[in-house]
């Protein structure tokens, strides 16, 4: 796998307004014959509106599978690398099982668009 992305990297990315402190962490890399490199990420310091949360917001996403193009179009600069990954494994395993069965996909578009799409879905 030849990529500029590595597991554990923390990136600054083009955030939504009010989420300027959010960072993206690469939690897994998955190579696929059709989709190419799938970059599995975790996001922190978000402000996703949710009536399912006590304070009305979800502050992070533990796992989101994204196309390399999506990440390339979103990242600004590499901030550093972490030894301890965020707790993503359960979400990744659920996605990977569904993905392997053809029941789940990979996000395209910018990270901003992905967050907004998820926020809309949560509101319904």
C-alpha positions in Angstrom: 0.0 0.0 0.0 1.6 3.2 -1.2 0.1 6.3 0.5 0.9 9.5 2.2 -1.5 8.4 4.9 -0.5 6.2 7.9 -2.5 4.9 10.8 -2.2 7.2 13.8 -1.7 10.4 11.9 -3.6 13.4 13.1 -4.6 16.0 10.5 -6.0 19.5 10.5 -8.8 19.7 7.9 -11.2 22.1 6.4 -13.8 22.2 9.1 -17.3 23.5 9.4 -17.8 26.9 11.1 -17.6 26.4 14.9 -15.6 23.2 14.6 -12.2 24.8 14.0 -10.5 22.8 16.7 -11.6 19.5 15.2 -8.9 17.1 14.1 -9.0 14.0 11.9 -7.2 10.8 13.0 -6.4 8.0 10.6 -7.5 4.8 12.4 -7.3 2.2 9.6 -6.4 1.9 6.0 -8.3 -0.6 3.8 -7.2 -1.4 0.2 -10.1 -2.3 -2.1 -10.0 -3.3 -5.8 -12.9 -1.1 -6.7 -12.7 1.8 -4.3 -8.9 1.9 -4.0 -7.5 3.1 -0.7 -10.3 3.6 1.9 -9.1 5.8 4.7 -11.0 5.1 7.9 -11.0 8.2 10.2 -12.1 9.4 13.6 -13.1 13.0 14.2 -13.1 15.0 17.4 -14.3 18.4 18.7 -17.4 18.4 16.5 -20.8 20.0 17.2 -23.3 17.7 15.5 -26.8 18.6 16.5 -28.6 15.6 18.0 -31.8 15.3 20.0 -30.4 11.9 21.2 -27.6 13.5 23.2 -28.1 15.0 26.7 -26.5 18.4 25.8 -28.0 18.4 22.2 -24.7 17.7 20.5 -22.5 14.8 19.4 -18.8 15.9 19.8 -17.1 13.2 17.7 -17.4 10.4 15.2 -15.5 7.3 16.2 -15.4 5.8 12.7 -16.0 7.0 9.1 -14.8 5.3 6.0 -13.7 7.8 3.3 -12.3 7.7 -0.2 -8.8 8.9 -0.6 -10.0 11.7 -2.9 -12.4 12.8 0.0 -9.5 13.0 2.4 -7.1 14.6 -0.2 -9.7 17.4 -0.8 -10.2 18.0 3.0 -6.8 17.9 4.8 -4.8 21.0 5.3 -1.7 19.8 7.2 -0.3 17.0 9.3 -0.4 17.9 13.0 1.3 14.8 14.4 0.9 11.1 15.2 -0.7 9.4 18.1 0.3 6.0 19.7 -3.1 5.5 21.2 -5.9 5.4 18.6 -9.4 6.7 19.4 -11.9 3.9 20.3 -13.0 3.1 16.7 -12.9 -0.7 16.5 -16.6 -1.5 17.1 -17.7 1.0 14.4 -15.0 -0.3 12.0 -16.0 -3.9 12.6 -19.7 -3.2 12.0 -18.9 -1.2 8.8 -16.4 -3.8 7.5 -18.9 -6.7 7.9 -21.6 -4.7 6.1 -19.1 -3.5 3.5 -17.9 -7.0 2.7 -21.6 -8.1 2.3 -22.2 -5.2 -0.1 -24.5 -3.4 2.4 -22.3 -0.4 3.2 -20.1 2.0 1.2 -17.5 4.6 1.4 -18.1 8.4 1.9 -17.0 10.7 -0.9 -17.2 14.5 -0.8 -15.4 16.6 1.7 -15.3 15.9 5.4 -17.5 19.0 5.9 -20.1 17.5 3.6 -19.9 14.1 5.4 -20.5 15.6 8.8 -23.4 17.7 7.5 -25.0 14.6 5.8 -24.7 12.6 9.0 -26.1 15.5 11.0 -29.2 15.6 8.7 -29.7 11.8 9.0 -29.5 12.0 12.8 -32.2 14.7 12.9 -34.7 12.5 11.1 
